[in-house]
Amino acid sequence: MTRIFAATAASIVLLASPALAIVAEIDLDGDGAYSLTEVQTAMPDLTADSFTVMDANGDGLLDADEVAAAIEAGLMPDPAG
């Protein structure tokens, strides 16, 4: 149940931003988390170093909490504009 909620929350956060709407569509494995390659498809200028900063738990993926924190820190586009 928690995993489903996390995946849904990630999709909501990512779909809220036009720049990241594509990311939800390129979640190739459907795990609700986003790899550097997946995020760079929507944000081609994103560097590996920037991704590493956003990947707070160091697992190589961004989850909903990490995306929200990145948006709040100004590292990703704010869905509120």
PDB file of N, CA, C and O in Angstrom, chain B, residues numbered from 101:
ATOM      1  N   MET B 101       0.823  -1.189   0.000  1.00  0.00           N
ATOM      2  CA  MET B 101       0.000   0.000   0.000  1.00  0.00           C
ATOM      3  C   MET B 101       0.868   1.255   0.000  1.00  0.00           C
ATOM      4  O   MET B 101       0.596   2.198  -0.743  1.00  0.00           O
ATOM      5  N   THR B 102       1.919   1.270   0.836  1.00  0.00           N
ATOM      6  CA  THR B 102       2.807   2.435   0.898  1.00  0.00           C
ATOM      7  C   THR B 102       3.482   2.660  -0.436  1.00  0.00           C
ATOM      8  O   THR B 102       3.618   3.801  -0.878  1.00  0.00           O
ATOM      9  N   ARG B 103       3.909   1.586  -1.086  1.00  0.00           N
ATOM     10  CA  ARG B 103       4.571   1.716  -2.373  1.00  0.00           C
ATOM     11  C   ARG B 103       3.620   2.294  -3.427  1.00  0.00           C
ATOM     12  O   ARG B 103       4.026   3.121  -4.244  1.00  0.00           O
ATOM     13  N   ILE B 104       2.381   1.867  -3.406  1.00  0.00           N
ATOM     14  CA  ILE B 104       1.398   2.402  -4.343  1.00  0.00           C
ATOM     15  C   ILE B 104       1.184   3.887  -4.078  1.00  0.00           C
ATOM     16  O   ILE B 104       1.121   4.683  -5.014  1.00  0.00           O
ATOM     17  N   PHE B 105       1.071   4.267  -2.794  1.00  0.00           N
ATOM     18  CA  PHE B 105       0.900   5.669  -2.447  1.00  0.00           C
ATOM     19  C   PHE B 105       2.097   6.489  -2.915  1.00  0.00           C
ATOM     20  O   PHE B 105       1.925   7.563  -3.492  1.00  0.00           O
ATOM     21  N   ALA B 106       3.308   5.992  -2.671  1.00  0.00           N
ATOM     22  CA  ALA B 106       4.519   6.719  -3.072  1.00  0.00           C
ATOM     23  C   ALA B 106       4.570   6.889  -4.585  1.00  0.00           C
ATOM     24  O   ALA B 106       4.916   7.961  -5.079  1.00  0.00           O
ATOM     25  N   ALA B 107       4.231   5.851  -5.312  1.00  0.00           N
ATOM     26  CA  ALA B 107       4.235   5.935  -6.771  1.00  0.00           C
ATOM     27  C   ALA B 107       3.186   6.927  -7.248  1.00  0.00           C
ATOM     28  O   ALA B 107       3.435   7.694  -8.178  1.00  0.00           O
ATOM     29  N   THR B 108       2.024   6.920  -6.625  1.00  0.00           N
ATOM     30  CA  THR B 108       0.972   7.860  -6.991  1.00  0.00           C
ATOM     31  C   THR B 108       1.390   9.284  -6.665  1.00  0.00           C
ATOM     32  O   THR B 108       1.187  10.191  -7.472  1.00  0.00           O
ATOM     33  N   ALA B 109       1.970   9.490  -5.492  1.00  0.00           N
ATOM     34  CA  ALA B 109       2.429  10.829  -5.104  1.00  0.00           C
ATOM     35  C   ALA B 109       3.496  11.326  -6.065  1.00  0.00           C
ATOM     36  O   ALA B 109       3.483  12.493  -6.457  1.00  0.00           O
ATOM     37  N   ALA B 110       4.413  10.458  -6.444  1.00  0.00           N
ATOM     38  CA  ALA B 110       5.464  10.853  -7.389  1.00  0.00           C
ATOM     39  C   ALA B 110       4.851  11.264  -8.720  1.00  0.00           C
ATOM     40  O   ALA B 110       5.261  12.258  -9.319  1.00  0.00           O
ATOM     41  N   SER B 111       3.884  10.508  -9.172  1.00  0.00           N
ATOM     42  CA  SER B 111       3.237  10.838 -10.440  1.00  0.00           C
ATOM     43  C   SER B 111       2.514  12.171 -10.360  1.00  0.00           C
ATOM     44  O   SER B 111       2.561  12.960 -11.304  1.00  0.00           O
ATOM     45  N   ILE B 112       1.848  12.430  -9.247  1.00  0.00           N
ATOM     46  CA  ILE B 112       1.130  13.697  -9.088  1.00  0.00           C
ATOM     47  C   ILE B 112       2.107  14.855  -9.099  1.00  0.00           C
ATOM     48  O   ILE B 112       1.886  15.843  -9.798  1.00  0.00           O
ATOM     49  N   VAL B 113       3.184  14.750  -8.335  1.00  0.00           N
ATOM     50  CA  VAL B 113       4.184  15.817  -8.286  1.00  0.00           C
ATOM     51  C   VAL B 113       4.783  16.031  -9.661  1.00  0.00           C
ATOM     52  O   VAL B 113       4.903  17.170 -10.112  1.00  0.00           O
ATOM     53  N   LEU B 114       5.158  14.964 -10.328  1.00  0.00           N
ATOM     54  CA  LEU B 114       5.822  15.104 -11.618  1.00  0.00           C
ATOM     55  C   LEU B 114       4.870  15.573 -12.709  1.00  0.00           C
ATOM     56  O   LEU B 114       5.268  16.345 -13.581  1.00  0.00           O
ATOM     57  N   LEU B 115       3.651  15.131 -12.677  1.00  0.00           N
ATOM     58  CA  LEU B 115       2.698  15.554 -13.698  1.00  0.00           C
ATOM     59  C   LEU B 115       2.281  17.005 -13.522  1.00  0.00           C
ATOM     60  O   LEU B 115       1.810  17.631 -14.472  1.00  0.00           O
ATOM     61  N   ALA B 116       2.444  17.546 -12.332  1.00  0.00           N
ATOM     62  CA  ALA B 116       2.051  18.922 -12.069  1.00  0.00           C
ATOM     63  C   ALA B 116       2.956  19.914 -12.777  1.00  0.00           C
ATOM     64  O   ALA B 116       2.553  21.055 -13.001  1.00  0.00           O
ATOM     65  N   SER B 117       4.147  19.517 -13.128  1.00  0.00           N
ATOM     66  CA  SER B 117       5.095  20.399 -13.782  1.00  0.00           C
ATOM     67  C   SER B 117       5.167  20.082 -15.266  1.00  0.00           C
ATOM     68  O   SER B 117       5.444  18.940 -15.631  1.00  0.00           O
ATOM     69  N   PRO B 118       4.927  21.057 -16.130  1.00  0.00           N
ATOM     70  CA  PRO B 118       5.017  20.792 -17.560  1.00  0.00           C
ATOM     71  C   PRO B 118       6.378  20.248 -17.964  1.00  0.00           C
ATOM     72  O   PRO B 118       6.459  19.373 -18.827  1.00  0.00           O
ATOM     73  N   ALA B 119       7.448  20.750 -17.357  1.00  0.00           N
ATOM     74  CA  ALA B 119       8.786  20.288 -17.711  1.00  0.00           C
ATOM     75  C   ALA B 119       8.993  18.837 -17.312  1.00  0.00           C
ATOM     76  O   ALA B 119       9.813  18.136 -17.905  1.00  0.00           O
ATOM     77  N   LEU B 120       8.256  18.388 -16.317  1.00  0.00           N
ATOM     78  CA  LEU B 120       8.444  17.025 -15.833  1.00  0.00           C
ATOM     79  C   LEU B 120       7.327  16.073 -16.230  1.00  0.00           C
ATOM     80  O   LEU B 120       7.380  14.890 -15.894  1.00  0.00           O
ATOM     81  N   ALA B 121       6.341  16.557 -16.922  1.00  0.00           N
ATOM     82  CA  ALA B 121       5.236  15.684 -17.328  1.00  0.00           C
ATOM     83  C   ALA B 121       5.745  14.513 -18.151  1.00  0.00           C
ATOM     84  O   ALA B 121       5.222  13.403 -18.051  1.00  0.00           O
ATOM     85  N   ILE B 122       6.749  14.755 -18.952  1.00  0.00           N
ATOM     86  CA  ILE B 122       7.320  13.700 -19.777  1.00  0.00           C
ATOM     87  C   ILE B 122       7.930  12.614 -18.906  1.00  0.00           C
ATOM     88  O   ILE B 122       7.898  11.440 -19.272  1.00  0.00           O
ATOM     89  N   VAL B 123       8.492  12.991 -17.747  1.00  0.00           N
ATOM     90  CA  VAL B 123       9.154  12.031 -16.878  1.00  0.00           C
ATOM     91  C   VAL B 123       8.200  10.912 -16.479  1.00  0.00           C
ATOM     92  O   VAL B 123       8.588   9.743 -16.474  1.00  0.00           O
ATOM     93  N   ALA B 124       6.970  11.249 -16.148  1.00  0.00           N
ATOM     94  CA  ALA B 124       6.003  10.224 -15.765  1.00  0.00           C
ATOM     95  C   ALA B 124       5.799   9.235 -16.899  1.00  0.00           C
ATOM     96  O   ALA B 124       5.580   8.048 -16.659  1.00  0.00           O
ATOM     97  N   GLU B 125       5.871   9.713 -18.121  1.00  0.00           N
ATOM     98  CA  GLU B 125       5.678   8.853 -19.279  1.00  0.00           C
ATOM     99  C   GLU B 125       6.904   7.996 -19.582  1.00  0.00           C
ATOM    100  O   GLU B 125       6.783   6.963 -20.240  1.00  0.00           O
ATOM    101  N   ILE B 126       8.074   8.405 -19.115  1.00  0.00           N
ATOM    102  CA  ILE B 126       9.281   7.645 -19.424  1.00  0.00           C
ATOM    103  C   ILE B 126       9.764   6.805 -18.258  1.00  0.00           C
ATOM    104  O   ILE B 126      10.891   6.311 -18.282  1.00  0.00           O
ATOM    105  N   ASP B 127       8.950   6.635 -17.252  1.00  0.00           N
ATOM    106  CA  ASP B 127       9.292   5.745 -16.146  1.00  0.00           C
ATOM    107  C   ASP B 127       9.223   4.331 -16.698  1.00  0.00           C
ATOM    108  O   ASP B 127       8.234   3.622 -16.507  1.00  0.00           O
ATOM    109  N   LEU B 128      10.282   3.932 -17.381  1.00  0.00           N
ATOM    110  CA  LEU B 128      10.287   2.714 -18.175  1.00  0.00           C
ATOM    111  C   LEU B 128       9.979   1.448 -17.385  1.00  0.00           C
ATOM    112  O   LEU B 128       9.344   0.531 -17.904  1.00  0.00           O
ATOM    113  N   ASP B 129      10.421   1.396 -16.147  1.00  0.00           N
ATOM    114  CA  ASP B 129      10.155   0.193 -15.370  1.00  0.00           C
ATOM    115  C   ASP B 129       8.906   0.320 -14.498  1.00  0.00           C
ATOM    116  O   ASP B 129       8.530  -0.627 -13.806  1.00  0.00           O
ATOM    117  N   GLY B 130       8.262   1.496 -14.531  1.00  0.00           N
ATOM    118  CA  GLY B 130       7.013   1.691 -13.818  1.00  0.00           C
ATOM    119  C   GLY B 130       7.124   1.629 -12.303  1.00  0.00           C
ATOM    120  O   GLY B 130       6.141   1.347 -11.616  1.00  0.00           O
ATOM    121  N   ASP B 131       8.315   1.892 -11.779  1.00  0.00           N
ATOM    122  CA  ASP B 131       8.499   1.781 -10.333  1.00  0.00           C
ATOM    123  C   ASP B 131       8.160   3.054  -9.568  1.00  0.00           C
ATOM    124  O   ASP B 131       8.223   3.073  -8.339  1.00  0.00           O
ATOM    125  N   GLY B 132       7.798   4.119 -10.286  1.00  0.00           N
ATOM    126  CA  GLY B 132       7.444   5.369  -9.631  1.00  0.00           C
ATOM    127  C   GLY B 132       8.644   6.182  -9.198  1.00  0.00           C
ATOM    128  O   GLY B 132       8.485   7.240  -8.589  1.00  0.00           O
ATOM    129  N   ALA B 133       9.845   5.710  -9.500  1.00  0.00           N
ATOM    130  CA  ALA B 133      11.073   6.436  -9.204  1.00  0.00           C
ATOM    131  C   ALA B 133      11.740   6.779 -10.536  1.00  0.00           C
ATOM    132  O   ALA B 133      11.472   6.152 -11.560  1.00  0.00           O
ATOM    133  N   TYR B 134      12.611   7.786 -10.500  1.00  0.00           N
ATOM    134  CA  TYR B 134      13.146   8.303 -11.749  1.00  0.00           C
ATOM    135  C   TYR B 134      14.664   8.320 -11.726  1.00  0.00           C
ATOM    136  O   TYR B 134      15.278   8.916 -10.841  1.00  0.00           O
ATOM    137  N   SER B 135      15.261   7.660 -12.705  1.00  0.00           N
ATOM    138  CA  SER B 135      16.711   7.600 -12.833  1.00  0.00           C
ATOM    139  C   SER B 135      17.220   8.881 -13.498  1.00  0.00           C
ATOM    140  O   SER B 135      16.442   9.671 -14.033  1.00  0.00           O
ATOM    141  N   LEU B 136      18.530   9.067 -13.454  1.00  0.00           N
ATOM    142  CA  LEU B 136      19.141  10.213 -14.122  1.00  0.00           C
ATOM    143  C   LEU B 136      18.764  10.235 -15.594  1.00  0.00           C
ATOM    144  O   LEU B 136      18.384  11.278 -16.124  1.00  0.00           O
ATOM    145  N   THR B 137      18.865   9.113 -16.242  1.00  0.00           N
ATOM    146  CA  THR B 137      18.546   9.037 -17.674  1.00  0.00           C
ATOM    147  C   THR B 137      17.102   9.429 -17.936  1.00  0.00           C
ATOM    148  O   THR B 137      16.818  10.165 -18.881  1.00  0.00           O
ATOM    149  N   GLU B 138      16.189   8.942 -17.108  1.00  0.00           N
ATOM    150  CA  GLU B 138      14.777   9.277 -17.288  1.00  0.00           C
ATOM    151  C   GLU B 138      14.540  10.771 -17.088  1.00  0.00           C
ATOM    152  O   GLU B 138      13.832  11.392 -17.880  1.00  0.00           O
ATOM    153  N   VAL B 139      15.121  11.353 -16.046  1.00  0.00           N
ATOM    154  CA  VAL B 139      14.915  12.773 -15.771  1.00  0.00           C
ATOM    155  C   VAL B 139      15.572  13.636 -16.844  1.00  0.00           C
ATOM    156  O   VAL B 139      15.032  14.676 -17.220  1.00  0.00           O
ATOM    157  N   GLN B 140      16.738  13.209 -17.340  1.00  0.00           N
ATOM    158  CA  GLN B 140      17.415  13.987 -18.381  1.00  0.00           C
ATOM    159  C   GLN B 140      16.629  14.009 -19.686  1.00  0.00           C
ATOM    160  O   GLN B 140      16.829  14.903 -20.508  1.00  0.00           O
ATOM    161  N   THR B 141      15.749  13.052 -19.888  1.00  0.00           N
ATOM    162  CA  THR B 141      14.897  13.076 -21.076  1.00  0.00           C
ATOM    163  C   THR B 141      13.985  14.300 -21.037  1.00  0.00           C
ATOM    164  O   THR B 141      13.738  14.933 -22.063  1.00  0.00           O
ATOM    165  N   ALA B 142      13.489  14.629 -19.846  1.00  0.00           N
ATOM    166  CA  ALA B 142      12.613  15.797 -19.680  1.00  0.00           C
ATOM    167  C   ALA B 142      13.410  17.071 -19.426  1.00  0.00           C
ATOM    168  O   ALA B 142      12.964  18.163 -19.776  1.00  0.00           O
ATOM    169  N   MET B 143      14.586  16.935 -18.819  1.00  0.00           N
ATOM    170  CA  MET B 143      15.419  18.086 -18.460  1.00  0.00           C
ATOM    171  C   MET B 143      16.839  17.828 -18.970  1.00  0.00           C
ATOM    172  O   MET B 143      17.720  17.476 -18.186  1.00  0.00           O
ATOM    173  N   PRO B 144      17.069  18.001 -20.280  1.00  0.00           N
ATOM    174  CA  PRO B 144      18.359  17.638 -20.878  1.00  0.00           C
ATOM    175  C   PRO B 144      19.569  18.351 -20.278  1.00  0.00           C
ATOM    176  O   PRO B 144      20.683  17.837 -20.367  1.00  0.00           O
ATOM    177  N   ASP B 145      19.380  19.503 -19.682  1.00  0.00           N
ATOM    178  CA  ASP B 145      20.508  20.247 -19.111  1.00  0.00           C
ATOM    179  C   ASP B 145      20.877  19.785 -17.701  1.00  0.00           C
ATOM    180  O   ASP B 145      21.850  20.277 -17.130  1.00  0.00           O
ATOM    181  N   LEU B 146      20.126  18.862 -17.138  1.00  0.00           N
ATOM    182  CA  LEU B 146      20.412  18.372 -15.798  1.00  0.00           C
ATOM    183  C   LEU B 146      21.719  17.584 -15.806  1.00  0.00           C
ATOM    184  O   LEU B 146      21.900  16.673 -16.615  1.00  0.00           O
ATOM    185  N   THR B 147      22.623  17.940 -14.903  1.00  0.00           N
ATOM    186  CA  THR B 147      23.902  17.242 -14.819  1.00  0.00           C
ATOM    187  C   THR B 147      23.826  16.098 -13.815  1.00  0.00           C
ATOM    188  O   THR B 147      22.937  16.053 -12.964  1.00  0.00           O
ATOM    189  N   ALA B 148      24.768  15.186 -13.932  1.00  0.00           N
ATOM    190  CA  ALA B 148      24.853  14.083 -12.982  1.00  0.00           C
ATOM    191  C   ALA B 148      25.104  14.612 -11.576  1.00  0.00           C
ATOM    192  O   ALA B 148      24.582  14.073 -10.601  1.00  0.00           O
ATOM    193  N   ASP B 149      25.902  15.664 -11.475  1.00  0.00           N
ATOM    194  CA  ASP B 149      26.166  16.253 -10.157  1.00  0.00           C
ATOM    195  C   ASP B 149      24.892  16.819  -9.532  1.00  0.00           C
ATOM    196  O   ASP B 149      24.654  16.635  -8.338  1.00  0.00           O
ATOM    197  N   SER B 150      24.080  17.500 -10.323  1.00  0.00           N
ATOM    198  CA  SER B 150      22.819  18.043  -9.812  1.00  0.00           C
ATOM    199  C   SER B 150      21.884  16.920  -9.383  1.00  0.00           C
ATOM    200  O   SER B 150      21.220  17.017  -8.351  1.00  0.00           O
ATOM    201  N   PHE B 151      21.834  15.860 -10.173  1.00  0.00           N
ATOM    202  CA  PHE B 151      20.992  14.717  -9.841  1.00  0.00           C
ATOM    203  C   PHE B 151      21.442  14.101  -8.517  1.00  0.00           C
ATOM    204  O   PHE B 151      20.611  13.741  -7.682  1.00  0.00           O
ATOM    205  N   THR B 152      22.755  13.981  -8.326  1.00  0.00           N
ATOM    206  CA  THR B 152      23.300  13.409  -7.098  1.00  0.00           C
ATOM    207  C   THR B 152      22.900  14.239  -5.882  1.00  0.00           C
ATOM    208  O   THR B 152      22.603  13.691  -4.820  1.00  0.00           O
ATOM    209  N   VAL B 153      22.893  15.557  -6.040  1.00  0.00           N
ATOM    210  CA  VAL B 153      22.462  16.434  -4.944  1.00  0.00           C
ATOM    211  C   VAL B 153      20.994  16.179  -4.608  1.00  0.00           C
ATOM    212  O   VAL B 153      20.619  16.159  -3.435  1.00  0.00           O
ATOM    213  N   MET B 154      20.168  15.987  -5.628  1.00  0.00           N
ATOM    214  CA  MET B 154      18.739  15.751  -5.413  1.00  0.00           C
ATOM    215  C   MET B 154      18.465  14.364  -4.836  1.00  0.00           C
ATOM    216  O   MET B 154      17.476  14.172  -4.128  1.00  0.00           O
ATOM    217  N   ASP B 155      19.326  13.405  -5.130  1.00  0.00           N
ATOM    218  CA  ASP B 155      19.152  12.015  -4.683  1.00  0.00           C
ATOM    219  C   ASP B 155      19.622  11.884  -3.235  1.00  0.00           C
ATOM    220  O   ASP B 155      20.703  11.362  -2.964  1.00  0.00           O
ATOM    221  N   ALA B 156      18.799  12.364  -2.323  1.00  0.00           N
ATOM    222  CA  ALA B 156      19.162  12.462  -0.904  1.00  0.00           C
ATOM    223  C   ALA B 156      19.549  11.128  -0.276  1.00  0.00           C
ATOM    224  O   ALA B 156      20.448  11.086   0.564  1.00  0.00           O
ATOM    225  N   ASN B 157      18.899  10.054  -0.659  1.00  0.00           N
ATOM    226  CA  ASN B 157      19.215   8.762  -0.041  1.00  0.00           C
ATOM    227  C   ASN B 157      20.288   7.986  -0.806  1.00  0.00           C
ATOM    228  O   ASN B 157      20.673   6.890  -0.398  1.00  0.00           O
ATOM    229  N   GLY B 158      20.770   8.551  -1.914  1.00  0.00           N
ATOM    230  CA  GLY B 158      21.878   7.957  -2.648  1.00  0.00           C
ATOM    231  C   GLY B 158      21.594   6.639  -3.331  1.00  0.00           C
ATOM    232  O   GLY B 158      22.514   5.864  -3.593  1.00  0.00           O
ATOM    233  N   ASP B 159      20.318   6.371  -3.627  1.00  0.00           N
ATOM    234  CA  ASP B 159      19.992   5.092  -4.265  1.00  0.00           C
ATOM    235  C   ASP B 159      20.019   5.149  -5.790  1.00  0.00           C
ATOM    236  O   ASP B 159      19.737   4.152  -6.454  1.00  0.00           O
ATOM    237  N   GLY B 160      20.358   6.317  -6.349  1.00  0.00           N
ATOM    238  CA  GLY B 160      20.435   6.439  -7.803  1.00  0.00           C
ATOM    239  C   GLY B 160      19.102   6.735  -8.466  1.00  0.00           C
ATOM    240  O   GLY B 160      19.009   6.751  -9.693  1.00  0.00           O
ATOM    241  N   LEU B 161      18.073   6.970  -7.667  1.00  0.00           N
ATOM    242  CA  LEU B 161      16.734   7.269  -8.171  1.00  0.00           C
ATOM    243  C   LEU B 161      16.142   8.430  -7.388  1.00  0.00           C
ATOM    244  O   LEU B 161      16.512   8.665  -6.237  1.00  0.00           O
ATOM    245  N   LEU B 162      15.226   9.152  -8.010  1.00  0.00           N
ATOM    246  CA  LEU B 162      14.475  10.192  -7.307  1.00  0.00           C
ATOM    247  C   LEU B 162      13.092   9.657  -7.004  1.00  0.00           C
ATOM    248  O   LEU B 162      12.390   9.175  -7.893  1.00  0.00           O
ATOM    249  N   ASP B 163      12.704   9.748  -5.732  1.00  0.00           N
ATOM    250  CA  ASP B 163      11.347   9.371  -5.346  1.00  0.00           C
ATOM    251  C   ASP B 163      10.531  10.646  -5.140  1.00  0.00           C
ATOM    252  O   ASP B 163      11.043  11.748  -5.335  1.00  0.00           O
ATOM    253  N   ALA B 164       9.289  10.504  -4.754  1.00  0.00           N
ATOM    254  CA  ALA B 164       8.396  11.661  -4.621  1.00  0.00           C
ATOM    255  C   ALA B 164       8.923  12.686  -3.625  1.00  0.00           C
ATOM    256  O   ALA B 164       8.842  13.889  -3.871  1.00  0.00           O
ATOM    257  N   ASP B 165       9.463  12.217  -2.499  1.00  0.00           N
ATOM    258  CA  ASP B 165       9.992  13.140  -1.494  1.00  0.00           C
ATOM    259  C   ASP B 165      11.199  13.900  -2.016  1.00  0.00           C
ATOM    260  O   ASP B 165      11.343  15.097  -1.764  1.00  0.00           O
ATOM    261  N   GLU B 166      12.059  13.210  -2.738  1.00  0.00           N
ATOM    262  CA  GLU B 166      13.251  13.863  -3.289  1.00  0.00           C
ATOM    263  C   GLU B 166      12.878  14.880  -4.366  1.00  0.00           C
ATOM    264  O   GLU B 166      13.487  15.946  -4.455  1.00  0.00           O
ATOM    265  N   VAL B 167      11.888  14.551  -5.175  1.00  0.00           N
ATOM    266  CA  VAL B 167      11.424  15.492  -6.192  1.00  0.00           C
ATOM    267  C   VAL B 167      10.836  16.726  -5.518  1.00  0.00           C
ATOM    268  O   VAL B 167      11.125  17.852  -5.921  1.00  0.00           O
ATOM    269  N   ALA B 168      10.017  16.519  -4.497  1.00  0.00           N
ATOM    270  CA  ALA B 168       9.423  17.655  -3.782  1.00  0.00           C
ATOM    271  C   ALA B 168      10.509  18.531  -3.161  1.00  0.00           C
ATOM    272  O   ALA B 168      10.425  19.757  -3.220  1.00  0.00           O
ATOM    273  N   ALA B 169      11.521  17.912  -2.568  1.00  0.00           N
ATOM    274  CA  ALA B 169      12.617  18.668  -1.959  1.00  0.00           C
ATOM    275  C   ALA B 169      13.418  19.422  -3.026  1.00  0.00           C
ATOM    276  O   ALA B 169      13.841  20.555  -2.798  1.00  0.00           O
ATOM    277  N   ALA B 170      13.623  18.800  -4.176  1.00  0.00           N
ATOM    278  CA  ALA B 170      14.363  19.450  -5.268  1.00  0.00           C
ATOM    279  C   ALA B 170      13.600  20.658  -5.792  1.00  0.00           C
ATOM    280  O   ALA B 170      14.199  21.689  -6.097  1.00  0.00           O
ATOM    281  N   ILE B 171      12.289  20.536  -5.898  1.00  0.00           N
ATOM    282  CA  ILE B 171      11.462  21.661  -6.341  1.00  0.00           C
ATOM    283  C   ILE B 171      11.543  22.785  -5.311  1.00  0.00           C
ATOM    284  O   ILE B 171      11.715  23.950  -5.670  1.00  0.00           O
ATOM    285  N   GLU B 172      11.419  22.434  -4.031  1.00  0.00           N
ATOM    286  CA  GLU B 172      11.480  23.432  -2.969  1.00  0.00           C
ATOM    287  C   GLU B 172      12.840  24.138  -2.936  1.00  0.00           C
ATOM    288  O   GLU B 172      12.915  25.328  -2.630  1.00  0.00           O
ATOM    289  N   ALA B 173      13.910  23.405  -3.251  1.00  0.00           N
ATOM    290  CA  ALA B 173      15.262  23.977  -3.248  1.00  0.00           C
ATOM    291  C   ALA B 173      15.579  24.732  -4.533  1.00  0.00           C
ATOM    292  O   ALA B 173      16.643  25.338  -4.656  1.00  0.00           O
ATOM    293  N   GLY B 174      14.646  24.694  -5.496  1.00  0.00           N
ATOM    294  CA  GLY B 174      14.868  25.388  -6.759  1.00  0.00           C
ATOM    295  C   GLY B 174      15.738  24.625  -7.740  1.00  0.00           C
ATOM    296  O   GLY B 174      16.235  25.201  -8.707  1.00  0.00           O
ATOM    297  N   LEU B 175      15.928  23.330  -7.501  1.00  0.00           N
ATOM    298  CA  LEU B 175      16.743  22.505  -8.388  1.00  0.00           C
ATOM    299  C   LEU B 175      15.949  21.943  -9.551  1.00  0.00           C
ATOM    300  O   LEU B 175      16.521  21.508 -10.551  1.00  0.00           O
ATOM    301  N   MET B 176      14.627  21.951  -9.418  1.00  0.00           N
ATOM    302  CA  MET B 176      13.716  21.505 -10.464  1.00  0.00           C
ATOM    303  C   MET B 176      12.644  22.572 -10.609  1.00  0.00           C
ATOM    304  O   MET B 176      12.399  23.341  -9.680  1.00  0.00           O
ATOM    305  N   PRO B 177      12.007  22.620 -11.765  1.00  0.00           N
ATOM    306  CA  PRO B 177      10.942  23.627 -11.965  1.00  0.00           C
ATOM    307  C   PRO B 177       9.816  23.474 -10.945  1.00  0.00           C
ATOM    308  O   PRO B 177       9.418  22.361 -10.603  1.00  0.00           O
ATOM    309  N   ASP B 178       9.317  24.591 -10.474  1.00  0.00           N
ATOM    310  CA  ASP B 178       8.209  24.612  -9.524  1.00  0.00           C
ATOM    311  C   ASP B 178       6.899  24.396 -10.272  1.00  0.00           C
ATOM    312  O   ASP B 178       6.586  25.162 -11.184  1.00  0.00           O
ATOM    313  N   PRO B 179       6.126  23.378  -9.912  1.00  0.00           N
ATOM    314  CA  PRO B 179       4.863  23.118 -10.616  1.00  0.00           C
ATOM    315  C   PRO B 179       3.858  24.261 -10.443  1.00  0.00           C
ATOM    316  O   PRO B 179       2.932  24.397 -11.243  1.00  0.00           O
ATOM    317  N   ALA B 180       4.035  25.079  -9.404  1.00  0.00           N
ATOM    318  CA  ALA B 180       3.125  26.203  -9.185  1.00  0.00           C
ATOM    319  C   ALA B 180       3.506  27.397 -10.056  1.00  0.00           C
ATOM    320  O   ALA B 180       2.791  28.397 -10.118  1.00  0.00           O
ATOM    321  N   GLY B 181       4.639  27.268 -10.720  1.00  0.00           N
ATOM    322  CA  GLY B 181       5.055  28.337 -11.631  1.00  0.00           C
ATOM    323  C   GLY B 181       5.868  29.331 -10.945  1.00  0.00           C
ATOM    324  O   GLY B 181       6.304  30.303 -11.561  1.00  0.00           O
TER     325      GLY B 181
END
